[in-house]
Structure formats: structure tokens, C-alpha cells
Amino acid sequence: MINIAIDGPSGAGKSSIAKKVSERLGFLYIDTGAMFRSLAYKALTLGIDIPNEHSRLREMLSQTHLTIERIDGSQHMILDGCDITDKIRTPEVSKAASDIAVIDFIRTWLLNLERSLAKQNNCIMDGRDIGTHVLPDAKVKIFLTASAEVRAERRLKELKEKGIETTFSEVLAEMKYRDKQDSERKIAPLKKADDAHLADTSDKNFEESVELILDIIKTEIK
């Protein structure tokens, strides 16, 4: 199977770009960030204090069924039989996802699911540690990034389109918090793999970014 790993910080456009590239190549798209967000959403719904109630988190996992379904050409997150795709992109869930991502047993639970999917499909998987930890033998590795300000502007536009009211300063602060949390965590921190291509899209629009990633992939897999 051909596995493509796309890593990068929050708001770099990994999900939307990887989704479009996967459609162009006919590959399965696996959004690992959405997996963490899904677990964070459930924890918040249950009122779990994520940093301090690990026993409750373990109990939650024992009663959790998470799947990915392709519906009308798009990836949907199905948590315990319910489609929560439109509920996991709020700033509150973003922060909780960063908190939950530093917990070792959470990462192990999701790691097994991610690798199982990759073994069975030609796929594009995006996240924070795909090329360095989840799929270290991926055929193509890309580190996708952009400046914090550009990423915050993009995320703010995305949230407003979904009817979620917030401000640029709030989104930027959340973005910087996630950058620090993801880069400094002890377990599989966010970093560029030594053999990954660096793709900075600060000065590119969406279509230009998609073409950049496609060019890298096509060059690597001939």
C-alpha cells in the first residue's frame, strides 16, 4: 500500500488540502486530528476534567466506538453511532484535543486504529506525528505549515462560515497555545521528519497549495 504522511501545526490546512489531494489520487483520507477531536468532544460532553481524570478517560475509551465513514464524498466521524463531524471544530474542542493528545494511553488507542487503516488502504494520513511516529515508513512525507497569523486568519474564516462567533485574537491565542503544546509534549511531539518535504503555504491560496502537494507526491512516487 502507498501511504502518504502529512504533518504540520494546527490551522495549516492539512485536513482540507489532504482531503482534496486524496480525492484527486483516489486514496483514502484519514484525518487523525478529527480522531483526537472526537475523543475530546466526548470527554467534554461527559464533563471529564481531561488533565486530571485519567481513570474516567480510560473508562470512556472502554465504552467508545469510533469509525470513519465516507458520505457524499466526504469523511465523517461516527462516534458511538452518531455523526459528530460538525461538532468538533470549535475552539473549545480544539483546546481539549490538544490536552487529550498528550495522554499516552489515548495515543496508543488511536495509534492501533490508524495503523490498521493504513495497512489496508492506499491512504493520505494527516496529523502531528504521522511521518515521525505513526507511519515512519510512509512512501511520501510532507511537513505542511504557514505563519501563525495566516493560520489564524484561515481558521477564523472557517469558523465564521460555520456560524461560530469568535475573534481573531482568540483564534490566534488558541493557535499559539496548540503550537506550544504540540511541539513540547514528551510523547511524539510535532516536528518535521528528517526525510519530509517542507511545504510553506503562507503565500498560497487553496488551489495553489493542493497543486504544491500533488507535485511533491507525484515526484516521489513517479
N, C-alpha and C positions, 0 to 999 in steps of 0.2 A: 504494500500500500504506500502511496505517496502522502506523506504528512508534511504540512507547512505550518510553521510556528510563527506567530506574530505577537510580539511583546511590546509594551510601552506603558507610559503613565496614564492615569485617569484623564478622560476627555481628549485623547489624541485622535479619536476617530476610528479606533481599532474595530469596533463592532460593525459600524456601518460600512467601512471600507472592506473588511474581511467578508462581510455578507455579500456585497456586490461582486467581489472577486470570485467568491465560491460559486456564485450563480454563473459567472462567465466561464468558469472552468468545469462546472458540473460536479463540484466537490461538495461533501457535507460540511456545513459550517457549525462549529462548536464554540459557543460563547461561554468561556469559563467564568468570566466576570458575572454573567447572569446567574450562574450556578451559586456563586457566593452570595449574590444579592438575594436570591430566592431563599436561602437558608437564613440570611439576616432578616428578611421580611417576616419569615415565620417566627423567628425569635422575638422580634418586636411585637408581633401580633399576640404572642403568648406572654408578653410583659417580662421577658427574661433580661436580667442585667448581664449583658454579654461578657464583660471583663471579669465579673465576679461570681457568676453562677454556672460554672462548668458542669456540675452534676446535672443541672436541668438541661443544659445543651446536649449532654450525652443521652439523656432520656428522650429529648426531642428527636435526635437522629435515629434512635431505635424505632421511632414511630413515623418516620418520614419516607415518602416515596417521591423521588424527583426524576422526571423524564424530559426529554426534548422531542417535540413533535414539529414536523413541517406542515404548516397550514397556509394554504393560498400562497405558497412560495416563500413564506417567512418562518423563522424559528420562533416557536412558542414554548415558554417554560410552564410545565404542568406540575404543580405541587400538590400532592395528595389528591389528585383527580381534578384540581381546579386550575384554570388558566390565569396565571398572575402576571403575565407579560407586561401589562400596562401599569402595574402597581410597584415595580421595583426600581424605578428611575428617579425617585425623589431624593433630595439632599439628605433626608433623614436615613433612608435606606443606604445611600452611598457611604455615609459615615459608619453605619453599623456594619456594612460589608467589609470595610477596612479593619474594623475592630475584630470581626469574626475570622478574618483571613490570617491572623497571627496565631491562631489556636491550632496546635499540631494535630489533634485528632479530627478536627474539621477538615483540614487539608488532606489528611490520609483518606478520609471517607470519600472526598471528591476526586482525589488522585486515582483511585481504583476505577471510578466511573469514567473519568476522562481517558485513561489508557485503554480501557476496554473498547470505547468507541473508536479510538484511533487505530486499533488493531483490525477493526472490521471494515473500515472505510477509508477511501481517499478523502482527506479532510484538511480544512484550514481551521486551526485552533488558535484563539487569541486569549491573552491574559497578561500576567505579570512575570511568570517564571516558566513559560512553556518551553522555550529553547534551552534554558539552563537546567531545568529540573523535570518537568512533566514529560517532554519529548526531546531528550538530549540528542537523539539520533535522527531528528527530523531532516528531511531532504533539503528543505529551504528554511532559513531562519531570518526574520526581519525584526528590527527594533524600530517601531514607528513612534515618532514624537513630534512635538511642536512646543512653542513657548507657553508658559503657564497662562499668560494673558490671552493668547489666541485660543487656547483650550477652554478657558472660562467663557469667552465670548460665544464659542460654538455651543457649549453646554447650556448657557443661558437662553440662546435661541431655541434649542431643542426643548427645554423645559416650558418656555412660553407657548410654543406650538402645541404642547400637551395640556395647556391651561394651568400650569403650576406657577404660582406667583413667587418670585424671589428677586434678589438684586445682584448686580454684577459683583459687588464687594463680597456678598455672602458666598456666591459660587466660587470666586477666586480664593477666598479663605478656605473653603472646603477642598478645593483642588490642591492647594499647597499643603493642607493637613494630610491628604491622602498621599501626596508625593513623599512627604517625610516619613509617614507611617510605613508605606510600602518599601521604601528604599532602606530603612533602618531596621526592619524586622529581622529577627535571628533566623527564622525559617524561610528558606527560599526567597530572599529579598529581590526586589525589582532591580534588574541590571541587564545590560546588553551582553549577550553571549559572545564569546571571542570570535566565533565564526559567523556572526549575524551581520546582515547588511543594515546600515543606518539609513533611515528614511525620515527626513525632517520635512513636514508639510506645512510649516508656518506660513509660507508664501504661496501655497497652492490651494485651489478650490477642490471640491469633492472629486470631480471627474479627473482632474489632473493627478490627484492622489491615487485614485484607482489605477490609472494608467502606469504610474510610477511603480506600484506594487506588482502589477501584471508583468511589466518589463523585467523586473528582478526575478520573478518566478520563472518566466519563460526562458530567460538566460540560463538559469540554474538547471532546469530540467530538460533543456533543449527541445 
